[in-house]
Amino acid sequence: MDRPPELTASADPTWARPAVLVPVFVLISSVAGALPSFSLSANLLVLGTGGVLFWFGLAHPPRRRPPLRLPAGAVWWVVPVVIFVLVELTTFLLGSRPSTPTFSLLADPVLERYLPRSALFLGWLAAFWGLVRR
Amino acid sequence: MLAVGLYGVALVLAGVLELVARREDSQVPTVGEVCGFVMTYRVGPIPVGRIAVFGFWWWVGWHFFAR
């Protein structure tokens, strides 16, 4: 597919460089892993970090030009998305029980443990940053 | 456990597609390229695509880590 050259006009601010961001993201994730769901602190941390990234993504132009059009093969992405959404919708309507769990119910036992919770939070932050810089 | 299997199928399919997309001259875009394309959508001066994608990902984090 067409992959236009990257833009070089906008340089990241000093604090937005990997040498700064990676340790900060690791630190935030290590704190997030210890915060239980439904707590005020967990809400504030997610809303705060998400809010900063949301603002940064809107306030700063993307680093690279997006594709002008998608190739025909993009339609393949519809398959896993439709499967996931249909299963999620069905299990939600059935009441999300152990026999018919939503994805959230399946994730709960994993997210109750500190290390997986921290690692997944770090993945969420990294992916958010990837979207912001795109 | 049909639901668990179908979630697995969806996730494995997505992983396979991402691997295929990363091959040279692939006709399948990566998930990042799809997101980049969606984020180009604007209504006048409002970057609706960026707001929607960031908003969705923000909600995912809130749903799994705060609720």
N, CA and C atoms of all chains as a GROMACS GRO file, in nm:
protein
  603
    1MET      N    1   0.082  -0.119   0.000
    1MET     CA    2   0.000   0.000   0.000
    1MET      C    3   0.087   0.125   0.000
    2ASP      N    4   0.026   0.241  -0.029
    2ASP     CA    5   0.100   0.366  -0.030
    2ASP      C    6   0.144   0.403   0.110
    3ARG      N    7   0.272   0.421   0.126
    3ARG     CA    8   0.322   0.465   0.255
    3ARG      C    9   0.402   0.594   0.234
    4PRO      N   10   0.335   0.710   0.245
    4PRO     CA   11   0.403   0.836   0.220
    4PRO      C   12   0.517   0.857   0.320
    5PRO      N   13   0.614   0.939   0.283
    5PRO     CA   14   0.728   0.962   0.372
    5PRO      C   15   0.684   1.030   0.500
    6GLU      N   16   0.765   1.012   0.603
    6GLU     CA   17   0.731   1.069   0.731
    6GLU      C   18   0.751   1.220   0.729
    7LEU      N   19   0.672   1.288   0.810
    7LEU     CA   20   0.688   1.431   0.824
    7LEU      C   21   0.803   1.459   0.920
    8THR      N   22   0.873   1.566   0.897
    8THR     CA   23   0.981   1.601   0.987
    8THR      C   24   0.960   1.740   1.047
    9ALA      N   25   0.846   1.800   1.015
    9ALA     CA   26   0.825   1.939   1.055
    9ALA      C   27   0.811   1.955   1.206
   10SER      N   28   0.743   1.858   1.271
   10SER     CA   29   0.718   1.875   1.413
   10SER      C   30   0.807   1.783   1.494
   11ALA      N   31   0.892   1.844   1.576
   11ALA     CA   32   0.978   1.764   1.663
   11ALA      C   33   0.908   1.747   1.797
   12ASP      N   34   0.928   1.630   1.860
   12ASP     CA   35   0.869   1.607   1.990
   12ASP      C   36   0.933   1.699   2.093
   13PRO      N   37   0.854   1.745   2.190
   13PRO     CA   38   0.917   1.818   2.300
   13PRO      C   39   1.008   1.725   2.379
   14THR      N   40   1.098   1.784   2.458
   14THR     CA   41   1.199   1.704   2.529
   14THR      C   42   1.134   1.594   2.614
   15TRP      N   43   1.026   1.629   2.682
   15TRP     CA   44   0.966   1.532   2.773
   15TRP      C   45   0.898   1.418   2.699
   16ALA      N   46   0.876   1.436   2.567
   16ALA     CA   47   0.804   1.333   2.490
   16ALA      C   48   0.899   1.237   2.420
   17ARG      N   49   1.026   1.239   2.456
   17ARG     CA   50   1.122   1.146   2.394
   17ARG      C   51   1.123   1.014   2.471
   18PRO      N   52   1.157   0.905   2.400
   18PRO     CA   53   1.152   0.773   2.466
   18PRO      C   54   1.234   0.764   2.594
   19ALA      N   55   1.350   0.832   2.599
   19ALA     CA   56   1.434   0.825   2.718
   19ALA      C   57   1.362   0.879   2.841
   20VAL      N   58   1.267   0.968   2.819
   20VAL     CA   59   1.188   1.023   2.930
   20VAL      C   60   1.060   0.944   2.948
   21LEU      N   61   0.993   0.917   2.836
   21LEU     CA   62   0.860   0.856   2.844
   21LEU      C   63   0.860   0.713   2.896
   22VAL      N   64   0.959   0.634   2.853
   22VAL     CA   65   0.958   0.492   2.893
   22VAL      C   66   0.965   0.478   3.045
   23PRO      N   67   1.062   0.544   3.112
   23PRO     CA   68   1.063   0.532   3.259
   23PRO      C   69   0.937   0.587   3.325
   24VAL      N   70   0.883   0.696   3.269
   24VAL     CA   71   0.761   0.753   3.326
   24VAL      C   72   0.645   0.656   3.311
   25PHE      N   73   0.632   0.596   3.192
   25PHE     CA   74   0.524   0.498   3.170
   25PHE      C   75   0.540   0.378   3.263
   26VAL      N   76   0.664   0.332   3.280
   26VAL     CA   77   0.688   0.216   3.370
   26VAL      C   78   0.650   0.252   3.513
   27LEU      N   79   0.687   0.373   3.554
   27LEU     CA   80   0.654   0.418   3.690
   27LEU      C   81   0.503   0.427   3.710
   28ILE      N   82   0.435   0.489   3.615
   28ILE     CA   83   0.289   0.501   3.625
   28ILE      C   84   0.224   0.363   3.629
   29SER      N   85   0.274   0.272   3.544
   29SER     CA   86   0.215   0.138   3.538
   29SER      C   87   0.239   0.061   3.667
   30SER      N   88   0.356   0.082   3.727
   30SER     CA   89   0.385   0.013   3.853
   30SER      C   90   0.292   0.061   3.964
   31VAL      N   91   0.251   0.185   3.957
   31VAL     CA   92   0.153   0.237   4.054
   31VAL      C   93   0.014   0.185   4.018
   32ALA      N   94  -0.019   0.188   3.889
   32ALA     CA   95  -0.152   0.147   3.845
   32ALA      C   96  -0.180   0.001   3.881
   33GLY      N   97  -0.078  -0.082   3.877
   33GLY     CA   98  -0.095  -0.223   3.908
   33GLY      C   99  -0.140  -0.248   4.050
   34ALA      N  100  -0.112  -0.153   4.138
   34ALA     CA  101  -0.146  -0.169   4.279
   34ALA      C  102  -0.281  -0.109   4.314
   35LEU      N  103  -0.343  -0.040   4.219
   35LEU     CA  104  -0.470   0.026   4.248
   35LEU      C  105  -0.587  -0.064   4.210
   36PRO      N  106  -0.673  -0.097   4.305
   36PRO     CA  107  -0.785  -0.187   4.274
   36PRO      C  108  -0.891  -0.119   4.188
   37SER      N  109  -0.963  -0.199   4.112
   37SER     CA  110  -1.074  -0.147   4.034
   37SER      C  111  -1.178  -0.084   4.126
   38PHE      N  112  -1.251   0.007   4.074
   38PHE     CA  113  -1.359   0.078   4.143
   38PHE      C  114  -1.308   0.174   4.251
   39SER      N  115  -1.173   0.189   4.260
   39SER     CA  116  -1.122   0.284   4.360
   39SER      C  117  -1.112   0.422   4.296
   40LEU      N  118  -1.120   0.524   4.379
   40LEU     CA  119  -1.110   0.662   4.330
   40LEU      C  120  -0.973   0.684   4.267
   41SER      N  121  -0.868   0.630   4.332
   41SER     CA  122  -0.732   0.653   4.282
   41SER      C  123  -0.713   0.590   4.143
   42ALA      N  124  -0.771   0.470   4.121
   42ALA     CA  125  -0.760   0.406   3.989
   42ALA      C  126  -0.831   0.491   3.883
   43ASN      N  127  -0.949   0.541   3.919
   43ASN     CA  128  -1.023   0.627   3.826
   43ASN      C  129  -0.943   0.752   3.792
   44LEU      N  130  -0.888   0.815   3.895
   44LEU     CA  131  -0.813   0.939   3.872
   44LEU      C  132  -0.690   0.914   3.786
   45LEU      N  133  -0.621   0.800   3.812
   45LEU     CA  134  -0.500   0.772   3.735
   45LEU      C  135  -0.532   0.748   3.587
   46VAL      N  136  -0.634   0.666   3.561
   46VAL     CA  137  -0.669   0.638   3.421
   46VAL      C  138  -0.722   0.764   3.352
   47LEU      N  139  -0.809   0.837   3.422
   47LEU     CA  140  -0.865   0.958   3.360
   47LEU      C  141  -0.756   1.063   3.340
   48GLY      N  142  -0.663   1.072   3.436
   48GLY     CA  143  -0.556   1.171   3.424
   48GLY      C  144  -0.457   1.140   3.314
   49THR      N  145  -0.404   1.017   3.313
   49THR     CA  146  -0.306   0.982   3.209
   49THR      C  147  -0.372   0.981   3.071
   50GLY      N  148  -0.494   0.925   3.065
   50GLY     CA  149  -0.566   0.925   2.938
   50GLY      C  150  -0.596   1.066   2.890
   51GLY      N  151  -0.632   1.151   2.985
   51GLY     CA  152  -0.662   1.289   2.949
   51GLY      C  153  -0.541   1.363   2.892
   52VAL      N  154  -0.426   1.341   2.955
   52VAL     CA  155  -0.304   1.406   2.906
   52VAL      C  156  -0.270   1.357   2.765
   53LEU      N  157  -0.279   1.225   2.744
   53LEU     CA  158  -0.249   1.170   2.612
   53LEU      C  159  -0.351   1.215   2.508
   54PHE      N  160  -0.476   1.220   2.548
   54PHE     CA  161  -0.583   1.266   2.459
   54PHE      C  162  -0.554   1.410   2.416
   55TRP      N  163  -0.524   1.496   2.513
   55TRP     CA  164  -0.494   1.636   2.482
   55TRP      C  165  -0.371   1.646   2.391
   56PHE      N  166  -0.266   1.570   2.423
   56PHE     CA  167  -0.144   1.578   2.344
   56PHE      C  168  -0.170   1.536   2.199
   57GLY      N  169  -0.250   1.432   2.184
   57GLY     CA  170  -0.279   1.383   2.050
   57GLY      C  171  -0.359   1.481   1.965
   58LEU      N  172  -0.442   1.562   2.030
   58LEU     CA  173  -0.519   1.661   1.955
   58LEU      C  174  -0.440   1.791   1.936
   59ALA      N  175  -0.354   1.822   2.031
   59ALA     CA  176  -0.283   1.950   2.027
   59ALA      C  177  -0.160   1.946   1.937
   60HIS      N  178  -0.106   1.828   1.913
   60HIS     CA  179   0.015   1.817   1.833
   60HIS      C  180  -0.013   1.740   1.704
   61PRO      N  181   0.034   1.789   1.593
   61PRO     CA  182   0.009   1.720   1.465
   61PRO      C  183   0.080   1.585   1.462
   62PRO      N  184   0.025   1.492   1.386
   62PRO     CA  185   0.088   1.359   1.378
   62PRO      C  186   0.225   1.365   1.313
   63ARG      N  187   0.309   1.271   1.352
   63ARG     CA  188   0.447   1.269   1.302
   63ARG      C  189   0.454   1.224   1.158
   64ARG      N  190   0.367   1.132   1.121
   64ARG     CA  191   0.374   1.077   0.985
   64ARG      C  192   0.242   1.098   0.912
   65ARG      N  193   0.252   1.102   0.781
   65ARG     CA  194   0.129   1.118   0.702
   65ARG      C  195   0.051   0.986   0.707
   66PRO      N  196  -0.078   0.994   0.730
   66PRO     CA  197  -0.159   0.871   0.729
   66PRO      C  198  -0.175   0.821   0.586
   67PRO      N  199  -0.207   0.694   0.570
   67PRO     CA  200  -0.232   0.643   0.434
   67PRO      C  201  -0.349   0.717   0.370
   68LEU      N  202  -0.334   0.748   0.241
   68LEU     CA  203  -0.439   0.823   0.171
   68LEU      C  204  -0.560   0.734   0.145
   69ARG      N  205  -0.536   0.607   0.129
   69ARG     CA  206  -0.646   0.511   0.113
   69ARG      C  207  -0.596   0.376   0.161
   70LEU      N  208  -0.689   0.289   0.192
   70LEU     CA  209  -0.653   0.156   0.238
   70LEU      C  210  -0.663   0.057   0.123
   71PRO      N  211  -0.575  -0.042   0.118
   71PRO     CA  212  -0.586  -0.144   0.014
   71PRO      C  213  -0.707  -0.234   0.038
   72ALA      N  214  -0.743  -0.308  -0.065
   72ALA     CA  215  -0.862  -0.393  -0.057
   72ALA      C  216  -0.852  -0.495   0.057
   73GLY      N  217  -0.729  -0.534   0.090
   73GLY     CA  218  -0.710  -0.633   0.196
   73GLY      C  219  -0.754  -0.585   0.333
   74ALA      N  220  -0.782  -0.456   0.345
   74ALA     CA  221  -0.826  -0.402   0.475
   74ALA      C  222  -0.955  -0.467   0.520
   75VAL      N  223  -1.032  -0.515   0.425
   75VAL     CA  224  -1.162  -0.574   0.460
   75VAL      C  225  -1.146  -0.699   0.548
   76TRP      N  226  -1.028  -0.760   0.543
   76TRP     CA  227  -1.004  -0.879   0.627
   76TRP      C  228  -1.013  -0.846   0.776
   77TRP      N  229  -0.984  -0.719   0.811
   77TRP     CA  230  -0.991  -0.680   0.953
   77TRP      C  231  -1.135  -0.685   1.005
   78VAL      N  232  -1.229  -0.682   0.914
   78VAL     CA  233  -1.370  -0.687   0.957
   78VAL      C  234  -1.400  -0.822   1.024
   79VAL      N  235  -1.333  -0.928   0.977
   79VAL     CA  236  -1.366  -1.064   1.026
   79VAL      C  237  -1.343  -1.078   1.176
   80PRO      N  238  -1.220  -1.053   1.228
   80PRO     CA  239  -1.203  -1.069   1.374
   80PRO      C  240  -1.284  -0.968   1.454
   81VAL      N  241  -1.301  -0.848   1.399
   81VAL     CA  242  -1.378  -0.747   1.471
   81VAL      C  243  -1.524  -0.789   1.485
   82VAL      N  244  -1.581  -0.838   1.375
   82VAL     CA  245  -1.722  -0.881   1.380
   82VAL      C  246  -1.740  -1.001   1.474
   83ILE      N  247  -1.647  -1.098   1.466
   83ILE     CA  248  -1.656  -1.214   1.556
   83ILE      C  249  -1.654  -1.166   1.702
   84PHE      N  250  -1.556  -1.080   1.732
   84PHE     CA  251  -1.541  -1.032   1.871
   84PHE      C  252  -1.666  -0.956   1.916
   85VAL      N  253  -1.713  -0.865   1.833
   85VAL     CA  254  -1.828  -0.782   1.872
   85VAL      C  255  -1.953  -0.869   1.888
   86LEU      N  256  -1.974  -0.964   1.799
   86LEU     CA  257  -2.092  -1.050   1.809
   86LEU      C  258  -2.090  -1.134   1.937
   87VAL      N  259  -1.971  -1.190   1.967
   87VAL     CA  260  -1.961  -1.272   2.089
   87VAL      C  261  -1.981  -1.184   2.212
   88GLU      N  262  -1.918  -1.067   2.211
   88GLU     CA  263  -1.929  -0.975   2.326
   88GLU      C  264  -2.076  -0.934   2.346
   89LEU      N  265  -2.141  -0.901   2.237
   89LEU     CA  266  -2.281  -0.857   2.245
   89LEU      C  267  -2.371  -0.970   2.295
   90THR      N  268  -2.348  -1.089   2.240
   90THR     CA  269  -2.431  -1.204   2.279
   90THR      C  270  -2.412  -1.237   2.426
   91THR      N  271  -2.286  -1.245   2.471
   91THR     CA  272  -2.261  -1.280   2.611
   91THR      C  273  -2.311  -1.171   2.706
   92PHE      N  274  -2.304  -1.047   2.660
   92PHE     CA  275  -2.355  -0.937   2.743
   92PHE      C  276  -2.506  -0.949   2.759
   93LEU      N  277  -2.574  -0.978   2.648
   93LEU     CA  278  -2.721  -0.989   2.653
   93LEU      C  279  -2.765  -1.112   2.733
   94LEU      N  280  -2.678  -1.214   2.739
   94LEU     CA  281  -2.710  -1.335   2.815
   94LEU      C  282  -2.677  -1.318   2.964
   95GLY      N  283  -2.621  -1.203   2.999
   95GLY     CA  284  -2.599  -1.175   3.140
   95GLY      C  285  -2.458  -1.195   3.190
   96SER      N  286  -2.363  -1.223   3.102
   96SER     CA  287  -2.223  -1.242   3.139
   96SER      C  288  -2.207  -1.334   3.260
   97ARG      N  289  -2.236  -1.461   3.239
   97ARG     CA  290  -2.220  -1.563   3.342
   97ARG      C  291  -2.096  -1.646   3.313
   98PRO      N  292  -2.051  -1.727   3.407
   98PRO     CA  293  -1.932  -1.810   3.380
   98PRO      C  294  -1.948  -1.900   3.258
   99SER      N  295  -2.070  -1.942   3.228
   99SER     CA  296  -2.091  -2.027   3.110
   99SER      C  297  -2.089  -1.945   2.981
  100THR      N  298  -2.126  -1.818   2.991
  100THR     CA  299  -2.125  -1.729   2.874
  100THR      C  300  -2.061  -1.596   2.915
  101PRO      N  301  -1.929  -1.596   2.932
  101PRO     CA  302  -1.863  -1.478   2.988
  101PRO      C  303  -1.837  -1.369   2.883
  102THR      N  304  -1.849  -1.244   2.924
  102THR     CA  305  -1.800  -1.134   2.840
  102THR      C  306  -1.648  -1.132   2.851
  103PHE      N  307  -1.585  -1.056   2.764
  103PHE     CA  308  -1.438  -1.048   2.768
  103PHE      C  309  -1.392  -0.987   2.901
  104SER      N  310  -1.470  -0.893   2.953
  104SER     CA  311  -1.435  -0.830   3.080
  104SER      C  312  -1.432  -0.932   3.193
  105LEU      N  313  -1.531  -1.022   3.195
  105LEU     CA  314  -1.537  -1.124   3.300
  105LEU      C  315  -1.416  -1.217   3.290
  106LEU      N  316  -1.376  -1.249   3.167
  106LEU     CA  317  -1.258  -1.335   3.149
  106LEU      C  318  -1.130  -1.264   3.194
  107ALA      N  319  -1.128  -1.132   3.176
  107ALA     CA  320  -1.006  -1.057   3.210
  107ALA      C  321  -0.992  -1.033   3.359
  108ASP      N  322  -1.103  -1.036   3.431
  108ASP     CA  323  -1.099  -1.002   3.574
  108ASP      C  324  -0.995  -1.080   3.655
  109PRO      N  325  -0.991  -1.214   3.645
  109PRO     CA  326  -0.893  -1.288   3.727
  109PRO      C  327  -0.748  -1.250   3.693
  110VAL      N  328  -0.724  -1.217   3.568
  110VAL     CA  329  -0.588  -1.176   3.528
  110VAL      C  330  -0.556  -1.039   3.587
  111LEU      N  331  -0.652  -0.949   3.579
  111LEU     CA  332  -0.629  -0.810   3.623
  111LEU      C  333  -0.630  -0.795   3.775
  112GLU      N  334  -0.662  -0.902   3.846
  112GLU     CA  335  -0.658  -0.895   3.992
  112GLU      C  336  -0.516  -0.909   4.045
  113ARG      N  337  -0.425  -0.956   3.960
  113ARG     CA  338  -0.287  -0.976   4.005
  113ARG      C  339  -0.200  -0.858   3.964
  114TYR      N  340  -0.104  -0.825   4.050
  114TYR     CA  341  -0.026  -0.702   4.031
  114TYR      C  342   0.054  -0.700   3.901
  115LEU      N  343   0.132  -0.804   3.876
  115LEU     CA  344   0.222  -0.800   3.759
  115LEU      C  345   0.146  -0.795   3.626
  116PRO      N  346   0.049  -0.884   3.605
  116PRO     CA  347  -0.026  -0.872   3.478
  116PRO      C  348  -0.098  -0.739   3.465
  117ARG      N  349  -0.151  -0.690   3.577
  117ARG     CA  350  -0.223  -0.562   3.572
  117ARG      C  351  -0.128  -0.449   3.534
  118SER      N  352  -0.008  -0.449   3.594
  118SER     CA  353   0.090  -0.346   3.561
  118SER      C  354   0.135  -0.357   3.415
  119ALA      N  355   0.162  -0.481   3.372
  119ALA     CA  356   0.211  -0.502   3.236
  119ALA      C  357   0.104  -0.461   3.133
  120LEU      N  358  -0.020  -0.496   3.161
  120LEU     CA  359  -0.127  -0.459   3.066
  120LEU      C  360  -0.152  -0.309   3.067
  121PHE      N  361  -0.137  -0.247   3.184
  121PHE     CA  362  -0.152  -0.101   3.189
  121PHE      C  363  -0.040  -0.036   3.107
  122LEU      N  364   0.081  -0.091   3.119
  122LEU     CA  365   0.192  -0.038   3.039
  122LEU      C  366   0.164  -0.055   2.889
  123GLY      N  367   0.106  -0.169   2.852
  123GLY     CA  368   0.069  -0.190   2.712
  123GLY      C  369  -0.036  -0.092   2.665
  124TRP      N  370  -0.132  -0.064   2.754
  124TRP     CA  371  -0.238   0.033   2.721
  124TRP      C  372  -0.178   0.172   2.698
  125LEU      N  373  -0.086   0.211   2.788
  125LEU     CA  374  -0.022   0.343   2.774
  125LEU      C  375   0.060   0.350   2.646
  126ALA      N  376   0.138   0.244   2.620
  126ALA     CA  377   0.224   0.243   2.501
  126ALA      C  378   0.141   0.249   2.374
  127ALA      N  379   0.030   0.174   2.371
  127ALA     CA  380  -0.057   0.178   2.253
  127ALA      C  381  -0.121   0.315   2.237
  128PHE      N  382  -0.159   0.376   2.349
  128PHE     CA  383  -0.219   0.510   2.345
  128PHE      C  384  -0.117   0.608   2.286
  129TRP      N  385   0.008   0.595   2.332
  129TRP     CA  386   0.112   0.684   2.279
  129TRP      C  387   0.134   0.660   2.129
  130GLY      N  388   0.130   0.533   2.090
  130GLY     CA  389   0.144   0.501   1.947
  130GLY      C  390   0.034   0.565   1.864
  131LEU      N  391  -0.088   0.566   1.916
  131LEU     CA  392  -0.200   0.630   1.844
  131LEU      C  393  -0.181   0.782   1.840
  132VAL      N  394  -0.137   0.837   1.952
  132VAL     CA  395  -0.120   0.983   1.960
  132VAL      C  396  -0.016   1.032   1.858
  133ARG      N  397   0.088   0.956   1.837
  133ARG     CA  398   0.196   0.999   1.748
  133ARG      C  399   0.172   0.958   1.604
  134ARG      N  400   0.058   0.898   1.575
  134ARG     CA  401   0.031   0.853   1.440
  134ARG      C  402  -0.040   0.961   1.361
  135MET      N  403  -1.828  -2.276   2.698
  135MET     CA  404  -1.692  -2.234   2.664
  135MET      C  405  -1.678  -2.200   2.515
  136LEU      N  406  -1.793  -2.204   2.446
  136LEU     CA  407  -1.793  -2.162   2.306
  136LEU      C  408  -1.748  -2.018   2.294
  137ALA      N  409  -1.793  -1.935   2.388
  137ALA     CA  410  -1.758  -1.792   2.384
  137ALA      C  411  -1.606  -1.775   2.396
  138VAL      N  412  -1.546  -1.850   2.490
  138VAL     CA  413  -1.401  -1.839   2.510
  138VAL      C  414  -1.328  -1.877   2.381
  139GLY      N  415  -1.375  -1.985   2.318
  139GLY     CA  416  -1.314  -2.029   2.193
  139GLY      C  417  -1.326  -1.924   2.083
  140LEU      N  418  -1.442  -1.861   2.076
  140LEU     CA  419  -1.462  -1.759   1.972
  140LEU      C  420  -1.379  -1.634   1.998
  141TYR      N  421  -1.366  -1.597   2.127
  141TYR     CA  422  -1.275  -1.486   2.159
  141TYR      C  423  -1.134  -1.520   2.114
  142GLY      N  424  -1.095  -1.644   2.140
  142GLY     CA  425  -0.961  -1.689   2.099
  142GLY      C  426  -0.944  -1.684   1.949
  143VAL      N  427  -1.046  -1.729   1.876
  143VAL     CA  428  -1.040  -1.725   1.729
  143VAL      C  429  -1.022  -1.581   1.680
  144ALA      N  430  -1.099  -1.489   1.738
  144ALA     CA  431  -1.090  -1.349   1.696
  144ALA      C  432  -0.951  -1.293   1.723
  145LEU      N  433  -0.896  -1.323   1.840
  145LEU     CA  434  -0.764  -1.269   1.875
  145LEU      C  435  -0.653  -1.331   1.790
  146VAL      N  436  -0.663  -1.462   1.767
  146VAL     CA  437  -0.562  -1.528   1.683
  146VAL      C  438  -0.570  -1.475   1.540
  147LEU      N  439  -0.691  -1.459   1.489
  147LEU     CA  440  -0.709  -1.404   1.354
  147LEU      C  441  -0.647  -1.266   1.343
  148ALA      N  442  -0.670  -1.183   1.445
  148ALA     CA  443  -0.613  -1.048   1.444
  148ALA      C  444  -0.460  -1.055   1.443
  149GLY      N  445  -0.406  -1.146   1.522
  149GLY     CA  446  -0.260  -1.162   1.526
  149GLY      C  447  -0.204  -1.207   1.392
  150VAL      N  448  -0.272  -1.303   1.329
  150VAL     CA  449  -0.228  -1.352   1.198
  150VAL      C  450  -0.234  -1.240   1.094
  151LEU      N  451  -0.343  -1.163   1.098
  151LEU     CA  452  -0.358  -1.052   1.002
  151LEU      C  453  -0.246  -0.949   1.021
  152GLU      N  454  -0.211  -0.921   1.147
  152GLU     CA  455  -0.104  -0.824   1.172
  152GLU      C  456   0.029  -0.876   1.116
  153LEU      N  457   0.053  -1.005   1.135
  153LEU     CA  458   0.177  -1.065   1.080
  153LEU      C  459   0.178  -1.058   0.928
  154VAL      N  460   0.065  -1.092   0.866
  154VAL     CA  461   0.054  -1.085   0.720
  154VAL      C  462   0.075  -0.942   0.672
  155ALA      N  463   0.018  -0.847   0.746
  155ALA     CA  464   0.027  -0.706   0.706
  155ALA      C  465   0.170  -0.655   0.709
  156ARG      N  466   0.253  -0.714   0.795
  156ARG     CA  467   0.390  -0.666   0.809
  156ARG      C  468   0.485  -0.724   0.704
  157ARG      N  469   0.434  -0.814   0.620
  157ARG     CA  470   0.518  -0.864   0.511
  157ARG      C  471   0.533  -0.756   0.406
  158GLU      N  472   0.643  -0.761   0.335
  158GLU     CA  473   0.667  -0.661   0.231
  158GLU      C  474   0.561  -0.674   0.120
  159ASP      N  475   0.515  -0.560   0.069
  159ASP     CA  476   0.415  -0.554  -0.038
  159ASP      C  477   0.284  -0.622  -0.002
  160SER      N  478   0.254  -0.628   0.126
  160SER     CA  479   0.128  -0.689   0.167
  160SER      C  480   0.011  -0.601   0.124
  161GLN      N  481  -0.098  -0.664   0.087
  161GLN     CA  482  -0.219  -0.591   0.052
  161GLN      C  483  -0.311  -0.574   0.173
  162VAL      N  484  -0.263  -0.622   0.288
  162VAL     CA  485  -0.339  -0.604   0.412
  162VAL      C  486  -0.268  -0.497   0.495
  163PRO      N  487  -0.339  -0.393   0.536
  163PRO     CA  488  -0.275  -0.290   0.619
  163PRO      C  489  -0.258  -0.338   0.763
  164THR      N  490  -0.161  -0.281   0.833
  164THR     CA  491  -0.146  -0.312   0.976
  164THR      C  492  -0.258  -0.243   1.052
  165VAL      N  493  -0.278  -0.286   1.175
  165VAL     CA  494  -0.384  -0.223   1.255
  165VAL      C  495  -0.351  -0.075   1.278
  166GLY      N  496  -0.221  -0.044   1.286
  166GLY     CA  497  -0.181   0.095   1.302
  166GLY      C  498  -0.217   0.178   1.181
  167GLU      N  499  -0.200   0.121   1.062
  167GLU     CA  500  -0.235   0.193   0.940
  167GLU      C  501  -0.386   0.214   0.929
  168VAL      N  502  -0.461   0.113   0.972
  168VAL     CA  503  -0.607   0.129   0.971
  168VAL      C  504  -0.647   0.242   1.067
  169CYS      N  505  -0.587   0.240   1.186
  169CYS     CA  506  -0.617   0.347   1.283
  169CYS      C  507  -0.577   0.483   1.226
  170GLY      N  508  -0.459   0.489   1.164
  170GLY     CA  509  -0.412   0.614   1.104
  170GLY      C  510  -0.509   0.666   0.999
  171PHE      N  511  -0.562   0.574   0.920
  171PHE     CA  512  -0.658   0.612   0.816
  171PHE      C  513  -0.788   0.664   0.880
  172VAL      N  514  -0.836   0.592   0.980
  172VAL     CA  515  -0.961   0.634   1.046
  172VAL      C  516  -0.942   0.772   1.108
  173MET      N  517  -0.822   0.796   1.161
  173MET     CA  518  -0.798   0.922   1.230
  173MET      C  519  -0.788   1.042   1.136
  174THR      N  520  -0.785   1.017   1.006
  174THR     CA  521  -0.782   1.130   0.912
  174THR      C  522  -0.920   1.193   0.895
  175TYR      N  523  -1.025   1.124   0.940
  175TYR     CA  524  -1.161   1.173   0.916
  175TYR      C  525  -1.188   1.301   0.996
  176ARG      N  526  -1.230   1.403   0.926
  176ARG     CA  527  -1.260   1.531   0.989
  176ARG      C  528  -1.397   1.579   0.943
  177VAL      N  529  -1.463   1.652   1.029
  177VAL     CA  530  -1.585   1.723   0.989
  177VAL      C  531  -1.552   1.871   1.007
  178GLY      N  532  -1.525   1.936   0.896
  178GLY     CA  533  -1.479   2.074   0.903
  178GLY      C  534  -1.347   2.079   0.978
  179PRO      N  535  -1.337   2.165   1.078
  179PRO     CA  536  -1.210   2.175   1.153
  179PRO      C  537  -1.198   2.073   1.265
  180ILE      N  538  -1.302   1.993   1.285
  180ILE     CA  539  -1.304   1.900   1.400
  180ILE      C  540  -1.245   1.765   1.361
  181PRO      N  541  -1.137   1.722   1.427
  181PRO     CA  542  -1.075   1.592   1.395
  181PRO      C  543  -1.154   1.477   1.455
  182VAL      N  544  -1.267   1.448   1.396
  182VAL     CA  545  -1.360   1.350   1.452
  182VAL      C  546  -1.295   1.212   1.464
  183GLY      N  547  -1.217   1.174   1.365
  183GLY     CA  548  -1.152   1.043   1.367
  183GLY      C  549  -1.055   1.030   1.484
  184ARG      N  550  -0.974   1.133   1.508
  184ARG     CA  551  -0.879   1.127   1.619
  184ARG      C  552  -0.953   1.125   1.752
  185ILE      N  553  -1.057   1.206   1.764
  185ILE     CA  554  -1.134   1.210   1.888
  185ILE      C  555  -1.198   1.073   1.914
  186ALA      N  556  -1.250   1.011   1.809
  186ALA     CA  557  -1.318   0.882   1.825
  186ALA      C  558  -1.218   0.773   1.866
  187VAL      N  559  -1.103   0.767   1.798
  187VAL     CA  560  -1.005   0.662   1.828
  187VAL      C  561  -0.946   0.682   1.967
  188PHE      N  562  -0.906   0.806   2.000
  188PHE     CA  563  -0.851   0.833   2.133
  188PHE      C  564  -0.957   0.807   2.240
  189GLY      N  565  -1.078   0.850   2.212
  189GLY     CA  566  -1.186   0.831   2.308
  189GLY      C  567  -1.214   0.684   2.334
  190PHE      N  568  -1.212   0.605   2.228
  190PHE     CA  569  -1.235   0.461   2.243
  190PHE      C  570  -1.125   0.398   2.328
  191TRP      N  571  -1.000   0.435   2.297
  191TRP     CA  572  -0.888   0.373   2.371
  191TRP      C  573  -0.886   0.419   2.516
  192TRP      N  574  -0.923   0.543   2.540
  192TRP     CA  575  -0.933   0.596   2.676
  192TRP      C  576  -1.038   0.515   2.753
  193TRP      N  577  -1.153   0.494   2.688
  193TRP     CA  578  -1.260   0.418   2.751
  193TRP      C  579  -1.214   0.274   2.782
  194VAL      N  580  -1.139   0.210   2.691
  194VAL     CA  581  -1.090   0.074   2.714
  194VAL      C  582  -1.007   0.071   2.843
  195GLY      N  583  -0.918   0.168   2.859
  195GLY     CA  584  -0.837   0.174   2.980
  195GLY      C  585  -0.921   0.194   3.105
  196TRP      N  586  -1.016   0.283   3.095
  196TRP     CA  587  -1.103   0.310   3.211
  196TRP      C  588  -1.184   0.184   3.245
  197HIS      N  589  -1.236   0.117   3.145
  197HIS     CA  590  -1.321  -0.001   3.166
  197HIS      C  591  -1.243  -0.114   3.234
  198PHE      N  592  -1.120  -0.138   3.190
  198PHE     CA  593  -1.046  -0.252   3.243
  198PHE      C  594  -0.966  -0.220   3.369
  199PHE      N  595  -0.921  -0.096   3.384
  199PHE     CA  596  -0.832  -0.066   3.497
  199PHE      C  597  -0.897   0.019   3.606
  200ALA      N  598  -1.014   0.073   3.580
  200ALA     CA  599  -1.076   0.158   3.681
  200ALA      C  600  -1.215   0.112   3.719
  201ARG      N  601  -1.280   0.029   3.635
  201ARG     CA  602  -1.416  -0.015   3.666
  201ARG      C  603  -1.418  -0.163   3.691
   0.00000   0.00000   0.00000
